[in-house]
Amino acid sequence: MEMRKLSPAGGCVTVSIPIDDLRERGLVDEDGDLVGDHWAKVESLDEDDEGDYRLELVSP
């Protein structure tokens, strides 16, 4: 799944993920709405803060 865009969101940054990929995983319905509650875990992969991150979708 590729990442496409970072956007400012009230003191945070959001990450855009292709909706078709989320739909294939059952996280988004045909209307583009999230199905249930889902979280994403984001962690830095670098101790040197070089900007490498991993995003993991987590379902309850």
Secondary structure, 3 states (H helix, E strand, C coil): CCCCEEEEECCEEEEECCHHHHHHCCCECCCCCECCCCEEEEEECCCCCCCCEEEEEECC
